Amino acid sequence: MLLKLFWGIAMLKINDLVVNYGKLRVIKGISLTVGKDSMVAVIGANGSGKTTLLHSISGLLPITSGTILFDGDPIVGLKPHEIVKRGLVQCPEGRYVVSTLSVRENLLLGAFTRKGKIDDELNLVFELFPILARRQKQHAGTLSGGEQQMLAIARTLMARPKLLLLDEVTLGLAPVIVANIHDRLAELRQLGLSILLAEQNVMFALSLADKGYILTSGSIYKEGSAQELRNDKVVREAYLGT
């Protein structure tokens, strides 16, 4: 049985967010909310602005205008490590494990903002991803793509997030690995962790999320419950191929 940690309760609220790359407007007035103890999906094609949105929330990109509130407090202008300390942690697209370090050392890096013992977090990630427990001493660069993605997710959990940002966690993975990650994310939801999931894999995202936002060219095209979006004729034709 999975160890249940106290994640805390937090809410993310974004209002009229605008982000420019030079003179190019990439995010065009996005507003969205991730409620307490919920999973929200931001779905859209490659280049729709999903990664830019997550980077802006994490403090990795400056915003042009708008507000971002986390736990009721503004976080715009804070440095990324300061945002992580507040409990908002991103697992980026591309995994970015440190290939020359062991699996265990990569996990310890994820706890860099923590003080005190981290045994509970290690036990949790090893329960979620037993393959990582068996390969603690193995260099991360020798893992398969799917195992590296598991390690990347596990590393973010070491920070004990209140809200987890996930960017394209299924990209380039075999269906059996995608199914495994799907089940692990479902377990995290049952443990009470709030998640904002940015995904091209629409079926994957909507099968997990409570609510979804469809992003097109930096703007919200449609929003609704996951069930509403799955049943929407336009969404099914454009994104689900049915």
N, C-alpha and C positions, 0 to 999 in steps of 0.2 A: 504494500500500500504506500502510495506516495506521501512523503513528508509534507505537511502543510505549513508553510511559513506565513507570517503576517506581512502581507505586501503593503498594507496601508490603503487608504481610500483617496483617490485623486480624480480630478476632472480636468480635461483639456478643453479650452474654448478658444476658437480662432475666429476673429471678426475682420472681414474685409481686407484680407492679406494680399499685399501686392509685392512682388519681387521682380527686380530688373536685372538682366545681365547687360551692363552698359546701357545702351538706348533700347535694347530689346526687352519688352515686358513678357516675362515667362509665366508668372502667377498673377492672375487678373481678378483680384477681389474675391478670394475664396473665404467662405465662412463655413465652419463645421464644428461639431462638438463630439467629444468622446466622453460618454457618461461614466459614472462610477461602476466598476465591476461589469464592463461591457467590452465587446470586440467590434470595431468599426473597420470596414474595408474601403479603401480608396482604389478604384479599379480604372484601368484605362490602358490604351496602347502605349508602346514605347514612344517616348518623346512627349507624352501628354502633360508632364510636369510633376509626376508622383515623387521622384527622388528629390527634385528641387524643393517640393513642399516639406518633405521630411527633414532635409538638411536645414531648412529655414527654422523649423521647430527646434531642432537640436542646437542651434546657434552656430552651425557650420557655414551658413551663408547670411549676409546682412539682408534685412528686409527694407523695402522702400517705404511702405506705410502699412497701417493696420495694427492689430493687437493680438497677442498670444498670452492667454492666462493659463497657468498651471496651478492647480490647488488654490485658485482664486487670486494668485499673485502674478504680476507681469514678469515675463522672462526674456522679453526682447532686450538685447544688449548685453545679456549675461554671456560669459564664456562657456564653451561646451562642457568643460569639467565642472563648472558651477551648476549647470543644468542637470548633469548626471548626479551630483550630490543631492539634488532635490528629489531624485527618484524617477527622472525621465531619461530613458536609455534607448539608444538606437542600435539595431543590428543592421549594418549597411549592406547594400547590394554588393556582390562580389566576394563576400566572406571575409577577406583580409585577415586571415590567421597569420601568425608569425611563423613562417615555415621552418626556421632554424631552431625554434624552441619546442619543447615537448608539449604534449597535450595538457598535462598538469600545469606547466608554466604558463601556457596561454590562458587557462582558467584563472590562475592567480592574478594575471594582468587585469582581468575583468573586475577584480575586487580592489582596484587601486585606491578607490575613494573610501573604502571601508576601514573601520577601526575594530580591533578585537578579533575574536575567533570567527572563522568562516566555515566551520565544519558542517553546519546545517546546510549551507548553500552547496557545498561539494556533495553531500549526501543526496540532495535533491537532484542535481544535474546527473549524477551517476545512476540514480533510479530512473530518470527520464531517458537517458541515453547510455545503456549498459556498455555499449561498444567503447565509449570513452573511458569508462572505468577499467576496461581490459587493456587499453592502450595508453595509459597515463604517461608512460616513459617514452613513447614513440614520438618522433619528430612530426609536427603537424603537417609539414610539407609532404610527407609520405602517405597521408590519408587520402582516400578517394574523395571526389567532389562532394558526394553526399555526406560523408563523415566530416568533412571540413565545414559543411553547412550546419551540421549538428553541433560542432564545436563552437562555431560563431554564435549560435543561439545560446548555448550553454554559458559561454563567456559573458554575455549580457546579463544572464540571470545571476551571475556572481555579484553583481552590483546591487542585488535585491531591489529591482525597479518597482515603482508604483504603476508606471505606465511604460509599456514596451512598444517601440516603433520597429516594425519589421519591413524591410525593403526587398521585394522580389526573392523570397526565400525558396521558391520552386524553380528558379531560372536555371535551365540546363541540366536538371536532375531527371533521373529515370523514374518512371511511374511508381515503382515499388518504394523508392526513397521518398517521393512526394507523399505517398499514402502514410508512410511512417511519420513524417513531419506533421502531417495533418492530425494524426492521432495525438502526437505530443502537444501540439497547440491546443487541442480540445481538452487535454488534461490540465494544461495551465489555466485555461478558462475556468475549469471546475474548481481550481485552487483559489480563484478570485483575482487573478491578474488581469488588469485592463490592457488591451492591445489595440494599436492602430496598425493595420496591415495594408501595405501598398503592393498591389499585384496585377500582373497581366493575366494570370490564370484566374479568370472570372469565376468559373465553377468552383475551384478550390476556395477562393475567398468567400463567396456567398454561401458556401456550405458550412462555414465556420462563424461568420459574422452575424451580429444582431441587426446592423444597419450598414448600408453602403452608399457611397458617393461615386458617381461616374465622372471622371475627369477627362475633358477634351480640350486640347490646346490651352491648358492653364486655367480653364474655367470649369465650374461644376455644371455639367449638362443635365444631370438628374440625380435625385436622392430619394431614399425610401428604405423601408425595412428590407432585409435580405430576401424575404419571401416575395415581396412586391416586385423587386427587381428581377428575380428569377422568373416571375410570371409575366413580366412586361413583354409585349410582343416585339417592340423595337429593340429592346435589350437582347432578347433571345436571338433575333435575326442578326444583329450587329456584333454581338460578343460571344454568343453561345453556339452560333452556327446552326440554329434550328428554326 
